């Protein structure tokens, strides 16, 4: 399937629709979901638009979508579709409703045989001067582009980790251990997709002071927050596992069939950092770091 026309169409529409909602963001209807994350009318409208665009090119599309719009689908007993589309209409809704923040994006990831094979990430205001950053990934071609140009991979260690967690949660022992081992830590949850993106790619030419990460970790990560990032990681040669060191991919059908499909945990990053972190987590609760 040639996805280029779909990605181009979605990018144009997303930039228009997201700009429209951002222009009146303080007026949007919003509610808090059971997991304490936000849902707005923009999330629902963007999700519906993405699903309509996908079904225009793939009428029988099976779509796993985050919100309660028209994309509600879960595999039935013994059902394993060849293709599954996974959508996060606005990843980082809490940032989206903050007029001063740009840490949000729309995400579409295509699974084939339960492997992430292609992804589109549209961050409409992430670049310098509020310019968009659009990422297109293809595992078949082993390519990633950013705004139409070949992406720059993160080629050097920076000793920074994204350990995003809820502000309501206590700091686990591994945070102290990582800080003592010389890592700078980002713990505030924004867009998980963008943190995974910046674990795989170097965006510093497009956005001033863009963080870069050697490691991304998230307990209980919903699949629509993680699959596009995992797709990028596979292309650039990062390691991705759960906190026990087991690979996520291909995604188990039992995970996709959950009412809210969720990975127990996700660790992605430079192989040496992932292996060290998994050992560190295994040593909990003391969290005493080994040499990395």
Secondary structure, 3 states (H helix, E strand, C coil): CCCHHHHHHHHHHHHHHHHHHHCCHHHCCEEECCCCCEEEHHHHHHHHHHHHHHHHHCCCCCEEECCCCCCCCCCCCCCCCCEEEEEEEEECHHHHCCCCCCCCEEEEEEEECCEEEEEEEEECCCCHHHCCEEEEEECCCCEEEECCEECCECCCCCCEEEEEECCCCCCCHHHHHHHHCCCEEEEECCCHHHHHHHHHECCCCCCCCCCCCCEEEEEEEEHHHHHHHHHHHHHHCCEEECCCCCCCCCCCHHHHCCCCCEEEEEEEECHHHHHHHHHHHHCCCCCCCCCC
